[in-house]
Amino acid sequence: MLELRPNCECCDVDLPGDSPDALICSFECTFCRACNDQHFHDQCPNCGGRLSPRPPRSGQALKNNPATTQRVLKKHQSCG
């Protein structure tokens, strides 16, 4: 099961488990669409992997398996 990280690692914007704006790589690094469009262009700054839309989790599945509350924030040079 994917770990649903609750925020963008670049700008710290909230990304709930059902957010259509969350992007992840194969290591589950998590970024918002705005940071991806502005800085990363579909390439994870942590591992170099491809950033893809994170599948949203909704309804009972999200209630039974909520996003983690542990925030990850890594100030990348490209984040400013």
C-alpha distance (Angstrom), angle and dihedral (degrees) to the residues before:
residue distance angle dihedral
M1 . . .
L2 3.78 . .
E3 3.77 117.7 .
L4 3.78 103.4 -125.2
R5 3.77 104.5 -144.6
P6 3.80 110.7 -154.2
N7 3.81 99.9 -137.8
C8 3.78 148.3 31.1
E9 3.81 110.1 -91.2
C10 3.80 89.5 -141.9
C11 3.83 108.4 44.2
D12 3.84 100.1 11.7
V13 3.83 93.8 -126.8
D14 3.82 112.8 159.2
L15 3.82 115.0 -98.7
P16 3.81 108.8 -173.4
G17 3.79 118.8 -157.5
D18 3.79 91.8 -98.0
S19 3.82 95.8 46.3
P20 3.81 115.6 132.3
D21 3.83 88.4 -159.0
A22 3.82 97.5 67.8
L23 3.80 120.3 106.4
I24 3.82 125.2 -171.8
C25 3.80 139.8 -176.2
S26 3.80 125.9 -142.4
F27 3.83 89.1 -84.9
E28 3.83 89.6 54.0
C29 3.81 94.2 -113.0
T30 3.80 102.1 163.2
F31 3.79 130.4 -143.3
C32 3.79 136.6 162.8
R33 3.81 123.1 -113.9
A34 3.80 92.5 -112.6
C35 3.82 93.7 57.1
N36 3.78 90.8 43.3
D37 3.80 92.3 51.3
Q38 3.79 93.2 45.0
H39 3.80 101.6 38.7
F40 3.80 118.5 5.3
H41 3.83 108.2 35.8
D42 3.83 94.4 -153.7
Q43 3.83 95.3 -45.9
C44 3.81 120.0 111.4
P45 3.83 110.4 -125.0
N46 3.83 90.3 -149.8
C47 3.80 102.6 53.2
G48 3.80 105.7 3.5
G49 3.80 91.5 -117.4
R50 3.78 126.0 136.4
L51 3.80 118.9 -82.5
S52 3.80 112.0 -136.3
P53 3.79 133.7 176.1
R54 3.80 110.4 -78.9
P55 3.80 110.0 -124.0
P56 3.81 106.9 -112.6
R57 3.79 118.9 -122.6
S58 3.77 114.0 -149.3
G59 3.78 145.1 164.6
Q60 3.78 118.9 10.3
A61 3.81 92.2 -10.4
L62 3.82 90.4 60.4
K63 3.80 91.4 43.5
N64 3.82 92.0 51.2
N65 3.82 94.1 39.7
P66 3.82 108.0 28.7
A67 3.77 127.0 -175.7
T68 3.76 116.0 -85.7
T69 3.79 116.2 -98.1
Q70 3.81 93.6 -142.5
R71 3.79 108.0 106.6
V72 3.81 120.6 -147.9
L73 3.78 117.8 -155.6
K74 3.79 122.4 174.3
K75 3.75 116.8 175.2
H76 3.79 102.8 -139.3
Q77 3.80 118.9 -167.9
S78 3.79 89.3 -116.8
C79 3.82 91.3 55.7
G80 3.78 91.3 66.3
